[in-house]
Every structure is written in C-alpha cells, then in structure tokens.
C-alpha cells in the first residue's frame, strides 16, 4: 500500500482541430475536499464533468484546476464595449478639467480591462460537443499524471513516517528500561524522607499508614500504563500505513493519542532521564504530526 499525499501538480497541453489548450492541476493539504475551477466562459459543461471526475478520484485536499484555451484561425474578432468606453471618457474628461490635468490618451482608455473584448466566431453545437469531449479526455490524462505525483510524494512520506515510528518506539523502549525499577526507587526515596521526618518529630505517626501512602505515591508515579498505550499506538500506526484507503484522519487522531500519553509521561516523570526522553518523544511526535497533515 502506497500513501497518497494531498500535494500534487500536473500540467499538460492538448489540441483538437484549431483549438489549443493547457490544463493545470495543483493541490495542497486541506481538511476536506475542495475544488476551484478557472475555465473560460462558455465551458460550464466541461467544468461540471471535470468536477465529478476529480471527486471520483480524490477524497481530500484543496485543488485548483485551470484551463487556458485559444483558437488558431481568422474567425475571431474584437468588439468594443461602447457603453463602458463612453463612461470612461466622460469620467476622464471631467476629472482632467476639474483638476487641471492633461487628458488621458486614447491608448490608456482602450487599455482598460474589458473595454476591448475578444470574441470567437460561433461554432455549431456538434463541433462544440466534440471539442468539449476532447477537452475532457485531455483533462483525464492530466489528472492521471496529477494522481501519480500525489502517490509519488506519498511513497516518500510513507518512508518518513515509518522512520518516525521507529524513533518513537526507540524512545519508548528507553523509557521502559528506566521505568522498570523506578517504583521501588521512588518508594525507597520517599521512605528515607519520611523516616527522617519521623526521627525529627515527637508526634506519634502510624508507620503502617505512612508506608501505605508511600506505596500509593510510588504507584501514581508509575508510567507502565502510558508505555503500554504508546506501544499499542505504534502498532496501530504501522497497521494504518499498510491499509488501503484514505488514512489521513486516522493518523491525525492517532497523533493526538500519542501526544496525550507523552504529556502524561512527562508530568509523571520523577527522573531527569525520563523527562529528557519525554521531551524528545514529544518532538518526534510533532514531526510525525507535520507529515500526517499532508496525508489524504
């Protein structure tokens, strides 16, 4: 099983008769599935189809699809938006007179966006239908390359995640080694302090009750349960990575569980070595989380 990244990119050129175009698809990580399409006016049917095609193949990510298309023939013309031009001229003349400024040139006014518009000659419906079909075929080919880019990056991320899980396991095992004799060490440490207090105090205190309290304190400092859960989370992470389907959300939840146990381990640590291991564990878990954020 190869993971799929939410980051991908593909660009390809296509042609049908006298039409030339370029498709571009790029995506970044996102919590849900979000597609933004930038197609010229008149290609609504194509947009509807490519949205469906993308949704059938991608589960998560913020995706941008762009189409640039032109027609290579003489059956094109330019038209002037006369109403817009008249309004611009009126405003320009009035502004220049009021402020005693030179009047703008015709080139400047004509250069305003949408004053001069490019118009394609109309095609018959069957020709447009065939053109749109060719566009959709070309889009699917580009989408295949886009999906390959996501799985290629996903494969690299899979190696990184496996390496981070190995590092987490190494840190947990090191903490496990330190913690094996820790309850007895903690108990002995508390007993020494209590005995000193008893020696310095004239007040009668039940030694058995003190011993019970010391055992309770030592038990609370035991990190066995946290270690067991961390081992279980490591196994779950490895199983998720081997599973087919979209696992990004599962790994994200697992990261939260890792953090919870690491925080508890740090709060319980009564040995400087455990504290250092706990901090290293949290750093590695954060690196794991950063990678997981980009998994589909």
URLIN-V976154 format. One record per backbone hydrogen bond with DSSP energy under -1.0 kcal/mol. CO is the residue of the C=O (numbers start at 1). NH is the residue of the N-H. Records with the same first field share a line. If there is no record, write none. Layout:
CO: NH, NH
//
This chain:
4: 296
8: 27
10: 25
12: 23
14: 21
16: 19
18: 72
19: 16
20: 70
21: 14
22: 68
23: 12
24: 66
25: 10
26: 64
27: 8
28: 62
32: 61
34: 63
36: 65
38: 67
40: 43
43: 47
44: 48
45: 49
46: 50
47: 51
48: 52
49: 53
50: 54
51: 55
52: 56
54: 57, 58
61: 34
62: 28
63: 36
64: 26
65: 38
66: 24
68: 22
70: 20
71: 73
74: 76
75: 121
77: 119
79: 117
80: 82
81: 85
82: 86
83: 87
84: 88
85: 89
86: 90
87: 91
88: 92
89: 93
90: 94
91: 95
92: 96
93: 97
94: 98
95: 99
96: 101
105: 109
106: 110
107: 111
109: 112
112: 115
115: 81
117: 79
119: 77
124: 128
125: 129
126: 130
127: 131
128: 132
129: 133
130: 134
131: 135
132: 136
133: 137
134: 138
135: 139
136: 140
137: 141
138: 142
139: 143
140: 144
141: 145
142: 146
143: 147
144: 148
145: 149
146: 150
147: 151
148: 152
149: 153
150: 5, 154
151: 155
152: 156
153: 157
154: 158
155: 159
156: 160
157: 161
158: 162
159: 163
160: 164
161: 165
162: 166
163: 167
164: 168
165: 169
166: 170
167: 171
168: 172
169: 173
170: 174
171: 175
172: 176
173: 177
174: 178
175: 179
176: 180
181: 185
182: 186
183: 187
184: 188
185: 189
186: 190
187: 191
188: 192
189: 193
190: 194
191: 195
192: 196
193: 197
194: 198
195: 199
196: 200
206: 210
207: 211
208: 212
209: 213
210: 214
211: 215
212: 216
213: 217
214: 218
215: 219
216: 220
217: 221
219: 222
223: 227
224: 228
225: 229
226: 230
227: 231
228: 232
229: 233
230: 234
231: 235
232: 236
233: 237
234: 238
235: 239
236: 240
237: 241
238: 242
240: 243
247: 251
248: 252
249: 253
250: 254
251: 255
252: 256
253: 257
254: 258
255: 259
256: 260
257: 261
258: 262
259: 263
260: 264
261: 265
262: 266
263: 267
264: 268
265: 269
271: 275
272: 276
273: 277
274: 278
275: 279
276: 280
277: 281
278: 282
279: 283
280: 284
281: 285
282: 286
283: 287
284: 288
285: 289
286: 290
287: 291
288: 292
289: 293
291: 294
292: 295
294: 6
//
